Amino acid sequence: MSLINISNLTFSYDNSYDEIFSDVSFQIDTDWKLGFCGRNGRGKTTFLKLLTGEYEYRGTITASVNFDYFPPAVKNLENSTISIIQGIAERAKDWQIKKELSKLTVDEDVLYRPFSTLSNGEKTKVLLAGLFLRENNFLLIDEPTNHLDMEARLKVAQYLKTKAGFILVSHDRAFLDECTDHILSINKTDIEIISGNFSTFLEQKARRDAFELSQNEKLKKEIGRLESAARRTATFADKAESAKRIDPLKVDNKMGYSVYQGAKSKKLMAQSKSIEGRQTKSIEEKSKLLKNIESAEELKIQPMRYHAERLLTLKDVTVTYGTRDILQGFNLTLSRGDRLALLGGNGSGKSSIIKLICGESISHTGYVDIGSRLIISYVPQDASLLTGSLKDYAKEHGICETLFKSILFKLDFSRIQFEKDMRDFSQGQKKKVLIARSLCERAHVYIWDEPLNYIDILSRMQIEDLILTFSPTMIFVEHDKAFCGNIATKTISL
C-alpha cells in the first residue's frame, strides 16, 4: 500500500476561458478500486492525463507507482493480438496471458487473429488484461463501458472486482456499484472522496444536500427575523438618542442630556450591535451552504400524437452485409406510448434495425411498414465529428436556438461553453448536444442509438425523469442497465 499525493494542483488549457483545477489537494490509496464521477466537462479525463504527465501543471503529484492509461494506443492494428499484449506486458508468459483472458471469457483463438478483426468489446477486454499483467502499475481506466453490451459490462465489472489499484471513470451506476470500493467526485467547488460504491456516495450526498437545504431555509428565516429586529432596535435607539437631549437652562444638569435617556440609548445601541453581529454570523454560515448542490432542473419535450395506434411494423426482416446475414427473421411492432429497448450483444444488428427504420439504405429482405407521414427524431451513436458554433448548429437543424441552449444549460452547460467551438467540447458534452437537439424537435417517435455514452450520471437521471414524465414513444439502444430498467415498457433481445 502507498499513497498518491496531489498538492495544490492548478491547471487550465492554453487559451482556455476557465481553470479546470484550482489549488486542489487530496490523497489516493494505491490499493483502492476508485470510481471517478463528476458532470461532463469537469476534468475527469484531464486529471487522468495529468497523472500520466501528458500536460504541464502547477502544484505537485507524487506517487511510487507507474500510471497506465486505458485505452492505450495501439500502433499497428494488423499485428496479432498476442503480439499486441506482449508489447504492453513484456514479461508476461503465454500461459499467463491465456489465464487472464479466460477470466474475461475471451477465446484463445482471438490471440492469433489480427487485432483489427476483434470487436470493440474484445479489444476492450484484451487491452485491460494486458495492462493488468504489467508490474507495479496503477491503472487509469477511462470509460471502458462505451463499447460493451450489458453482458460484457457485467463480466468486466466482475473482473475488476478481483483487482486492486485503479481509477475508473464510468457513468454506468450498476457497473460502478459492482466493482468499486471508493468514489472520487469532482463537485462544483471541491473534490471529495468517500468509502463505498456509487450507491453509498449517492445516499450520502442526498442526506448532505437535504441537511444543507434545511439549514439554508432555517438561516434564511433567522436572517429575516434579525433584520426586522435590527430595524426596530435602530428606530428605538434613534428616538432615545433624541429624547436624551434637554435644555440645560431648565435643569441643574449642565451636561445637556437626561441621564436616564442616555443610559437607555446606550443599552439600545448595544442591542443593535449584538443583533448585527448575530446577523453577520448567520449570513456567513448560510454562505457556506449549497455550493455543491447540483442543479438538475426539469427537462421538457413535446412529442406529437400520431393519428393511428400503430406507428411501424417489421415482419420477418433479414439484414445482410455482403454475403453474411447479421439478423434473421426479426419482428417488431411499435404502438403509441411504447418505449422499446433493443438489447443484444455488439454486432447483433441493433443499429442496423434503427437505420432501416430511419430510412437509410440497408440491404434487407422482409416486410417493413413505416407509418404515413411519421416524423422521427434520431440521435446517432457518433458525436465526435461535431464542429462549429451552437448557434450555427441550431440554425442548420431548424430548431429554436434559445430553447436549444436552455436545455443545454439545464444539462450543466455553463455560459462560457456557449461561446466555444463544439470541437473543443468533451465527448459527453457532444452527446448532450445531440440529445438537446432531439428534445427541441417535435416528433411522433424518438429513436436514440446509444445516447448515454460519455454522459454523466446526473444528466442520465434527468433524462430518465423527462421520459417518465412526458412518455414519448421511443425506440432506443442502450447498455445502461439502470436506465433500461427504469424507462423501457418493452424489450426485444437480439
Wavefront OBJ file of the C-alpha trace (Angstrom):
o trace
v 0.000 0.000 0.000
v 1.199 3.515 -0.840
v -0.303 6.928 -1.443
v -0.703 9.143 -4.467
v -0.418 12.720 -3.182
v -1.911 15.638 -5.082
v -0.988 19.037 -3.618
v -2.117 22.487 -4.779
v -2.909 21.210 -8.278
v -3.809 24.014 -10.701
v -4.399 23.524 -14.418
v -6.029 25.217 -17.389
v -5.734 24.610 -21.114
v -3.880 27.116 -23.272
v -6.181 29.956 -24.353
v -8.915 28.481 -22.139
v -11.749 30.517 -20.688
v -11.504 28.949 -17.253
v -9.376 26.810 -14.930
v -10.108 23.085 -14.775
v -8.448 22.694 -11.370
v -7.544 25.454 -8.914
v -5.286 24.692 -5.938
v -6.798 21.267 -5.132
v -5.201 18.761 -2.751
v -6.124 15.181 -1.805
v -4.686 11.668 -1.418
v -5.455 8.327 -3.091
v -4.515 4.901 -1.756
v -2.967 2.684 -4.442
v -4.962 -0.332 -3.189
v -8.336 1.327 -3.824
v -10.809 0.362 -6.519
v -11.668 4.012 -7.083
v -14.713 5.113 -9.077
v -14.338 8.616 -10.560
v -17.514 10.707 -11.018
v -18.469 14.233 -11.980
v -20.525 16.074 -14.536
v -19.251 16.341 -18.103
v -16.512 18.882 -18.678
v -15.285 18.974 -15.072
v -11.915 17.423 -15.900
v -12.056 13.668 -15.227
v -10.095 12.651 -18.335
v -7.891 15.718 -17.927
v -6.956 14.612 -14.408
v -6.006 11.131 -15.639
v -3.761 12.694 -18.276
v -2.188 14.979 -15.681
v -1.249 11.847 -13.719
v 0.441 10.390 -16.811
v 2.403 13.620 -17.326
v 0.765 14.460 -20.645
v 0.078 18.077 -19.608
v 2.089 20.629 -17.654
v 0.545 21.877 -14.420
v 1.254 23.850 -11.264
v 1.457 22.041 -7.924
v 2.822 18.580 -7.187
v 1.801 14.974 -7.888
v 3.893 12.296 -6.161
v 3.487 8.526 -6.377
v 5.566 5.358 -6.030
v 3.663 3.558 -8.810
v 3.642 3.858 -12.592
v 0.463 5.136 -14.221
v -1.013 3.310 -17.219
v -3.846 4.904 -19.175
v -6.689 2.872 -20.651
v -7.259 2.606 -23.544
v -3.581 2.517 -24.557
v -2.605 3.477 -28.085
v -2.212 0.525 -30.464
v 0.116 1.416 -33.323
v -0.192 -1.492 -35.737
v -3.735 -2.856 -35.781
v -2.783 -5.618 -38.224
v -0.432 -7.304 -35.742
v -1.651 -10.436 -33.991
v -3.485 -9.899 -30.720
v -0.887 -11.845 -28.736
v 1.897 -9.584 -30.039
v -0.154 -6.539 -29.009
v -0.489 -7.917 -25.462
v 3.217 -8.821 -25.337
v 4.033 -5.266 -26.373
v 2.027 -3.998 -23.386
v 3.131 -6.621 -20.814
v 6.617 -7.583 -21.964
v 7.299 -10.058 -19.150
v 4.000 -11.911 -19.376
v 4.185 -15.593 -20.335
v 1.765 -17.155 -22.821
v 0.052 -19.157 -20.086
v -0.422 -16.004 -18.013
v -1.980 -14.204 -20.960
v -4.371 -17.078 -21.628
v -5.309 -17.325 -17.958
v -6.040 -13.581 -17.758
v -8.185 -13.649 -20.904
v -10.121 -16.664 -19.632
v -11.254 -14.546 -16.672
v -12.860 -12.223 -19.203
v -14.339 -15.110 -21.259
v -12.201 -14.284 -24.287
v -11.487 -17.314 -26.509
v -7.846 -18.265 -27.092
v -8.262 -18.103 -30.863
v -8.514 -14.310 -30.542
v -4.788 -14.269 -29.716
v -3.823 -15.407 -33.197
v -6.095 -13.082 -35.140
v -5.130 -9.574 -36.325
v -6.109 -7.084 -33.638
v -8.116 -5.129 -36.228
v -10.555 -8.058 -36.641
v -11.628 -8.023 -32.989
v -14.928 -6.499 -31.957
v -14.836 -3.355 -29.820
v -15.789 -5.434 -26.784
v -12.986 -7.937 -27.425
v -10.484 -5.098 -27.846
v -11.560 -3.604 -24.506
v -11.075 -6.920 -22.705
v -7.736 -7.682 -24.371
v -6.240 -4.279 -23.566
v -7.458 -4.413 -19.956
v -5.930 -7.862 -19.497
v -2.631 -6.670 -20.987
v -2.419 -3.677 -18.653
v -3.212 -5.740 -15.545
v -0.393 -8.132 -16.488
v 2.136 -5.312 -16.083
v 4.054 -4.932 -12.802
v 3.912 -2.102 -10.255
v 1.359 -0.153 -12.232
v -1.746 1.789 -11.288
v -4.450 1.777 -13.964
v -6.316 4.883 -15.099
v -9.363 3.356 -16.803
v -11.284 5.899 -18.868
v -14.851 4.961 -19.843
v -14.338 1.243 -20.626
v -18.076 0.502 -20.948
v -18.825 2.595 -24.029
v -18.353 -0.329 -26.405
v -19.638 -3.071 -24.118
v -23.090 -4.633 -24.095
v -24.805 -5.490 -20.793
v -23.367 -8.990 -20.547
v -19.840 -7.794 -21.296
v -20.180 -4.946 -18.782
v -21.079 -7.407 -16.060
v -18.139 -9.646 -16.953
v -15.659 -6.736 -16.957
v -17.093 -5.417 -13.665
v -16.652 -8.853 -12.052
v -13.090 -8.952 -13.404
v -12.247 -5.507 -11.980
v -13.727 -6.544 -8.647
v -10.885 -9.082 -8.313
v -8.244 -6.396 -8.925
v -6.842 -3.593 -6.787
v -5.204 -0.342 -7.708
v -7.132 1.598 -10.322
v -9.165 4.717 -11.020
v -12.277 4.007 -13.064
v -14.130 6.724 -14.939
v -17.625 5.451 -15.711
v -21.163 6.807 -15.793
v -22.832 3.393 -15.509
v -24.319 3.181 -11.997
v -24.643 -0.610 -11.902
v -21.076 -1.017 -13.210
v -19.633 1.298 -10.533
v -21.604 -0.438 -7.793
v -20.259 -3.830 -8.837
v -16.522 -3.112 -8.813
v -15.585 -0.034 -6.715
v -14.905 0.451 -3.007
v -14.261 4.225 -3.017
v -15.681 7.130 -5.013
v -13.802 10.273 -6.068
v -16.210 13.032 -7.068
v -15.413 16.338 -8.770
v -18.034 18.693 -7.356
v -18.822 22.287 -8.243
v -16.361 23.770 -5.758
v -14.229 20.918 -4.461
v -13.171 17.279 -4.767
v -14.349 14.689 -2.251
v -13.567 11.032 -1.595
v -15.926 8.632 0.187
v -15.594 4.996 1.204
v -18.126 2.776 -0.561
v -19.598 2.317 -4.026
v -21.663 4.758 -6.065
v -24.946 3.970 -4.312
v -23.255 4.754 -0.988
v -21.978 8.038 -2.417
v -25.435 8.940 -3.750
v -27.090 8.205 -0.388
v -24.545 10.308 1.495
v -24.888 13.157 -0.987
v -28.697 13.084 -0.740
v -28.514 13.269 3.065
v -25.954 16.085 2.961
v -27.948 18.047 0.373
v -31.157 17.646 2.393
v -29.387 18.834 5.558
v -27.892 21.858 3.796
v -31.239 22.791 2.239
v -32.966 22.618 5.638
v -30.160 24.621 7.284
v -30.321 27.158 4.479
v -34.070 27.594 4.962
v -33.647 27.884 8.737
v -30.916 30.523 8.378
v -32.966 32.474 5.812
v -35.775 32.771 8.371
v -33.294 33.655 11.135
v -31.702 36.372 8.987
v -35.128 37.794 8.149
v -36.081 37.854 11.834
v -32.811 39.534 12.788
v -33.218 42.136 10.049
v -36.662 43.061 11.407
v -35.332 43.196 14.964
v -32.395 45.354 13.838
v -34.734 47.823 12.136
v -36.949 48.060 15.257
v -33.985 48.487 17.589
v -32.426 51.137 15.357
v -35.685 53.097 15.380
v -35.976 52.901 19.177
v -32.314 53.879 19.574
v -32.789 56.948 17.370
v -35.800 58.018 19.439
v -33.924 57.504 22.707
v -30.946 59.463 21.362
v -33.234 62.377 20.502
v -35.104 62.176 23.824
v -31.975 62.343 25.982
v -31.125 65.892 24.837
v -32.717 68.627 27.026
v -32.380 72.381 27.589
v -29.565 72.819 30.184
v -31.046 76.197 31.263
v -34.145 74.457 32.606
v -32.383 71.818 34.726
v -29.394 71.605 37.028
v -27.769 69.014 34.709
v -25.082 71.113 32.952
v -24.208 68.225 30.562
v -27.292 68.892 28.481
v -28.856 65.408 28.442
v -31.047 63.159 30.570
v -29.018 60.562 32.453
v -31.928 58.077 32.220
v -32.434 58.592 28.496
v -28.670 58.403 27.934
v -28.480 55.016 29.639
v -31.482 53.803 27.655
v -29.912 54.951 24.377
v -26.635 53.200 25.249
v -28.464 49.942 26.021
v -30.400 50.044 22.740
v -27.216 50.730 20.760
v -25.576 47.713 22.416
v -28.592 45.556 21.488
v -28.368 46.799 17.904
v -24.674 45.849 17.715
v -25.431 42.389 19.155
v -28.205 41.776 16.601
v -25.913 42.966 13.806
v -23.207 40.535 14.937
v -25.630 37.582 15.057
v -26.976 38.545 11.652
v -23.464 38.679 10.140
v -22.645 35.270 11.648
v -25.861 33.741 10.216
v -25.106 35.188 6.776
v -21.579 33.723 6.915
v -22.960 30.295 7.879
v -25.516 30.474 5.065
v -22.841 31.376 2.511
v -21.058 28.068 3.246
v -24.103 26.024 2.211
v -25.458 24.800 -1.169
v -22.169 25.286 -3.043
v -22.025 21.635 -4.146
v -25.728 21.007 -4.691
v -26.011 20.042 -8.333
v -28.711 21.686 -10.405
v -30.914 19.114 -12.095
v -33.703 21.219 -13.499
v -36.634 19.518 -15.155
v -36.268 18.939 -18.885
v -39.238 19.107 -21.232
v -40.212 17.514 -24.518
v -43.242 17.996 -26.769
v -43.944 14.727 -28.572
v -46.537 14.783 -31.338
v -49.518 12.446 -31.210
v -49.702 10.131 -34.210
v -53.130 9.700 -35.812
v -53.031 5.876 -35.647
v -52.378 3.494 -32.749
v -49.638 1.625 -34.632
v -46.628 3.601 -35.876
v -44.493 0.977 -37.596
v -44.211 -2.768 -38.200
v -41.349 -5.053 -39.246
v -42.011 -8.716 -40.106
v -39.503 -11.480 -40.917
v -36.762 -8.929 -41.622
v -33.319 -10.246 -42.510
v -30.395 -7.804 -42.678
v -27.302 -8.699 -44.661
v -23.798 -7.318 -45.022
v -22.152 -8.683 -48.145
v -22.965 -12.388 -48.131
v -23.498 -12.629 -44.379
v -26.852 -12.400 -42.598
v -26.332 -10.478 -39.373
v -30.009 -10.671 -38.415
v -32.708 -13.141 -39.459
v -36.498 -13.269 -39.036
v -36.732 -10.072 -36.994
v -40.189 -8.811 -35.927
v -41.137 -5.507 -34.327
v -44.365 -3.611 -33.737
v -44.335 -0.111 -32.258
v -47.529 1.423 -30.863
v -48.229 4.832 -29.360
v -46.643 5.199 -25.912
v -44.224 2.284 -26.320
v -40.679 2.757 -25.094
v -38.916 -0.107 -26.780
v -35.398 -1.109 -25.757
v -33.390 -3.066 -28.332
v -30.983 -5.274 -26.395
v -28.237 -7.592 -27.559
v -24.520 -8.028 -27.982
v -22.297 -5.932 -30.195
v -22.799 -6.787 -33.852
v -26.242 -8.331 -33.332
v -27.925 -5.842 -35.685
v -29.449 -3.272 -33.339
v -28.045 -0.219 -35.116
v -28.921 -1.725 -38.498
v -32.582 -2.010 -37.497
v -32.590 1.610 -36.326
v -31.005 2.834 -39.555
v -33.500 0.794 -41.575
v -36.430 2.396 -39.728
v -34.892 5.853 -40.225
v -34.821 5.320 -43.970
v -31.154 4.551 -44.607
v -30.217 2.174 -47.390
v -29.710 -1.118 -45.578
v -29.626 -4.402 -47.507
v -32.556 -6.445 -46.235
v -35.493 -8.669 -47.038
v -38.876 -8.889 -45.319
v -41.802 -6.561 -44.654
v -41.155 -3.006 -43.409
v -44.160 -0.719 -42.892
v -43.386 2.802 -41.640
v -46.479 4.839 -40.838
v -47.553 7.525 -43.325
v -46.071 10.952 -42.535
v -44.385 9.571 -39.447
v -41.913 12.118 -38.061
v -38.815 10.658 -36.437
v -36.195 12.386 -34.291
v -32.947 10.409 -34.473
v -29.888 10.522 -32.189
v -26.923 8.612 -33.706
v -24.133 6.924 -31.767
v -21.286 9.053 -33.059
v -20.937 12.663 -31.918
v -17.188 13.002 -32.493
v -17.472 14.978 -35.738
v -19.434 17.908 -34.265
v -17.752 21.229 -35.044
v -18.750 24.874 -35.268
v -20.904 27.027 -33.031
v -24.081 26.032 -31.222
v -25.837 28.923 -32.953
v -24.972 27.600 -36.425
v -25.894 24.044 -35.383
v -29.350 25.171 -34.226
v -29.884 27.082 -37.466
v -28.725 24.107 -39.571
v -31.270 21.804 -37.898
v -34.122 24.315 -37.871
v -34.557 24.402 -34.091
v -35.039 27.309 -31.698
v -31.606 28.481 -30.549
v -32.974 29.847 -27.250
v -34.726 26.579 -26.374
v -31.705 24.561 -27.506
v -29.297 26.500 -25.248
v -31.803 26.450 -22.393
v -31.829 22.628 -22.472
v -28.028 22.526 -22.572
v -27.896 24.933 -19.622
v -30.127 22.559 -17.655
v -27.716 19.755 -18.616
v -24.922 21.681 -16.843
v -23.501 23.706 -19.739
v -22.016 26.967 -18.466
v -22.495 30.255 -20.327
v -18.827 30.052 -21.319
v -19.496 26.784 -23.203
v -21.965 28.576 -25.476
v -19.115 30.616 -26.946
v -16.828 27.668 -27.698
v -16.456 25.673 -30.889
v -18.053 22.233 -30.487
v -14.784 20.544 -31.444
v -13.478 21.686 -28.034
v -16.338 20.016 -26.129
v -15.796 16.818 -24.169
v -17.334 13.638 -25.609
v -20.120 13.826 -23.031
v -20.894 17.436 -23.934
v -21.112 16.491 -27.614
v -23.620 13.745 -26.819
v -25.658 16.279 -24.858
v -25.761 18.478 -27.962
v -27.345 15.603 -29.935
v -29.897 14.890 -27.196
v -30.750 18.588 -26.725
v -31.333 18.911 -30.469
v -33.668 15.907 -30.376
v -35.580 17.349 -27.410
v -36.146 20.537 -29.425
v -37.706 18.572 -32.287
v -41.401 17.754 -32.297
v -41.731 14.166 -33.470
v -44.043 11.150 -33.297
v -41.219 8.804 -32.296
v -37.756 9.376 -30.839
v -35.108 6.887 -31.919
v -31.876 7.062 -29.925
v -28.866 4.828 -30.656
v -26.716 4.505 -27.512
v -27.491 8.078 -26.420
v -25.858 7.875 -22.992
v -22.261 7.087 -23.961
v -19.980 9.539 -22.073
v -22.943 11.319 -20.410
v -22.618 11.891 -16.666
v -24.863 10.109 -14.172
v -26.837 13.130 -13.000
v -27.739 14.014 -16.590
v -28.797 10.399 -17.193
v -31.163 10.687 -14.239
v -32.555 13.987 -15.620
v -33.227 12.296 -18.961
v -34.921 9.371 -17.191
v -37.223 11.789 -15.327
v -38.030 13.557 -18.604
v -39.050 10.332 -20.339
v -41.121 9.099 -17.402
v -42.890 12.485 -17.126
v -43.736 13.091 -20.803
v -43.948 9.463 -22.041
v -42.713 9.934 -25.622
v -42.902 6.974 -27.982
v -39.356 5.680 -28.323
v -37.031 3.049 -29.708
v -33.601 3.065 -28.115
v -30.418 1.048 -27.898
v -28.685 1.411 -24.546
v -26.482 -0.810 -22.373
v -27.011 1.096 -19.120
v -28.868 -1.495 -17.043
v -30.392 1.038 -14.631
v -31.617 3.302 -17.441
v -33.227 0.457 -19.396
v -34.852 -0.979 -16.300
v -36.317 2.384 -15.340
v -37.822 3.531 -18.638
v -38.404 0.607 -21.050
v -42.003 -0.604 -21.417
v -40.971 -3.310 -23.919
v -37.697 -5.037 -24.742
v -36.526 -7.068 -27.700
v -33.335 -9.090 -27.308
v -31.367 -9.863 -30.458
l 1 2 3 4 5 6 7 8 9 10 11 12 13 14 15 16 17 18 19 20 21 22 23 24 25 26 27 28 29 30 31 32 33 34 35 36 37 38 39 40 41 42 43 44 45 46 47 48 49 50 51 52 53 54 55 56 57 58 59 60 61 62 63 64 65 66 67 68 69 70 71 72 73 74 75 76 77 78 79 80 81 82 83 84 85 86 87 88 89 90 91 92 93 94 95 96 97 98 99 100 101 102 103 104 105 106 107 108 109 110 111 112 113 114 115 116 117 118 119 120 121 122 123 124 125 126 127 128 129 130 131 132 133 134 135 136 137 138 139 140 141 142 143 144 145 146 147 148 149 150 151 152 153 154 155 156 157 158 159 160 161 162 163 164 165 166 167 168 169 170 171 172 173 174 175 176 177 178 179 180 181 182 183 184 185 186 187 188 189 190 191 192 193 194 195 196 197 198 199 200 201 202 203 204 205 206 207 208 209 210 211 212 213 214 215 216 217 218 219 220 221 222 223 224 225 226 227 228 229 230 231 232 233 234 235 236 237 238 239 240 241 242 243 244 245 246 247 248 249 250 251 252 253 254 255 256 257 258 259 260 261 262 263 264 265 266 267 268 269 270 271 272 273 274 275 276 277 278 279 280 281 282 283 284 285 286 287 288 289 290 291 292 293 294 295 296 297 298 299 300 301 302 303 304 305 306 307 308 309 310 311 312 313 314 315 316 317 318 319 320 321 322 323 324 325 326 327 328 329 330 331 332 333 334 335 336 337 338 339 340 341 342 343 344 345 346 347 348 349 350 351 352 353 354 355 356 357 358 359 360 361 362 363 364 365 366 367 368 369 370 371 372 373 374 375 376 377 378 379 380 381 382 383 384 385 386 387 388 389 390 391 392 393 394 395 396 397 398 399 400 401 402 403 404 405 406 407 408 409 410 411 412 413 414 415 416 417 418 419 420 421 422 423 424 425 426 427 428 429 430 431 432 433 434 435 436 437 438 439 440 441 442 443 444 445 446 447 448 449 450 451 452 453 454 455 456 457 458 459 460 461 462 463 464 465 466 467 468 469 470 471 472 473 474 475 476 477 478 479 480 481 482 483 484 485 486 487 488 489 490 491 492 493 494
